[in-house]
Amino acid sequence: MAHFGQSVEIELSVDNEQVILAIRDFGRGIPADLLRRFRESGTDVGVGLSGMSERAKDLGGHLEIESGGVGTVITVIFPVRLKESGKAA
């Protein structure tokens, strides 16, 4: 069985304009050429990341990926939509 790391950090922040969810692992990271192709076309890294990116877009947000030899950070940013009453939707 492959062992890719023992911990993950999850950070959630919310303000009046946006919700930010960041997930960091401490594995080997995504190879630079694969990450570049994903950023350019949204493909080549499997259905998981492509699906998350599409879902974020459907909800008015976007997905960002930073990766290197010490892990990967996936950040999803969504706008906060306010109802007419001024409460978050």
Backbone torsions as a table, in degrees:
resi	resn	phi	psi	omega
1	MET	NA	132.6	178.9
2	ALA	-75.3	145.7	179.2
3	HIS	-119.5	116.4	-173.0
4	PHE	-112.3	12.2	178.9
5	GLY	134.7	164.4	-174.2
6	GLN	-117.9	-4.2	-177.4
7	SER	-146.3	158.6	176.9
8	VAL	-137.1	141.9	174.0
9	GLU	-110.3	135.8	178.3
10	ILE	-124.9	129.8	179.7
11	GLU	-128.9	131.6	178.0
12	LEU	-125.3	126.5	176.0
13	SER	-132.4	145.7	-176.7
14	VAL	-137.3	136.0	170.2
15	ASP	-136.9	-167.0	-177.3
16	ASN	-70.5	-15.3	-175.1
17	GLU	-111.2	-30.2	-173.9
18	GLN	-154.2	160.2	172.7
19	VAL	-115.5	130.5	-179.6
20	ILE	-123.4	123.8	175.2
21	LEU	-116.3	121.4	179.2
22	ALA	-121.8	130.6	178.5
23	ILE	-122.7	124.1	-177.6
24	ARG	-119.9	130.7	170.3
25	ASP	-113.6	172.0	-176.4
26	PHE	-123.1	37.2	-179.1
27	GLY	-87.0	-152.3	-176.4
28	ARG	-79.7	-15.8	-178.4
29	GLY	86.0	172.3	178.7
30	ILE	-95.6	130.5	178.6
31	PRO	-54.1	140.8	-174.4
32	ALA	-55.8	-41.2	-178.6
33	ASP	-67.4	-36.9	177.6
34	LEU	-67.3	-42.3	178.5
35	LEU	-64.5	-40.9	178.2
36	ARG	-61.1	-45.4	179.3
37	ARG	-63.5	-38.5	177.3
38	PHE	-63.0	-44.7	179.9
39	ARG	-63.7	-35.9	-178.8
40	GLU	-76.6	-41.8	-172.0
41	SER	-123.2	-10.8	-178.1
42	GLY	77.1	14.6	-177.5
43	THR	-130.0	-176.3	173.0
44	ASP	80.0	5.1	176.6
45	VAL	-121.3	14.8	178.7
46	GLY	98.7	167.0	-174.9
47	VAL	-73.7	-24.4	-178.7
48	GLY	-60.9	-57.2	-179.1
49	LEU	-68.4	-37.8	177.5
50	SER	-62.9	-42.1	178.5
51	GLY	-65.0	-41.4	178.2
52	MET	-63.9	-40.1	179.1
53	SER	-63.5	-44.5	179.4
54	GLU	-64.7	-42.4	178.8
55	ARG	-62.4	-42.1	178.0
56	ALA	-60.0	-44.4	178.7
57	LYS	-62.4	-41.9	179.0
58	ASP	-58.7	-31.2	-178.3
59	LEU	-94.8	9.1	177.0
60	GLY	86.4	11.1	-178.4
61	GLY	-113.6	-162.3	176.3
62	HIS	-153.1	161.2	-177.9
63	LEU	-114.0	137.1	176.4
64	GLU	-123.4	143.2	178.1
65	ILE	-129.7	128.9	172.0
66	GLU	-120.0	133.9	-177.7
67	SER	-149.7	149.2	177.9
68	GLY	-160.5	-164.4	-176.7
69	GLY	-69.4	-8.9	-179.0
70	VAL	-118.2	26.4	174.5
71	GLY	123.5	-172.7	-175.3
72	THR	-136.5	142.5	173.1
73	VAL	-120.1	122.6	174.5
74	ILE	-108.9	123.1	-179.3
75	THR	-120.2	130.3	176.2
76	VAL	-116.9	128.6	-177.5
77	ILE	-120.2	124.4	178.8
78	PHE	-121.2	140.5	173.4
79	PRO	-73.3	149.8	172.2
80	VAL	-88.6	123.3	178.7
81	ARG	-100.0	131.2	-179.2
82	LEU	-101.3	137.1	172.7
83	LYS	-76.5	168.3	-179.9
84	GLU	-59.1	-28.4	179.7
85	SER	-73.2	-8.3	179.9
86	GLY	91.9	0.5	178.5
87	LYS	-91.2	148.8	179.3
88	ALA	-63.7	141.7	179.6
89	ALA	-86.1	NA	NA
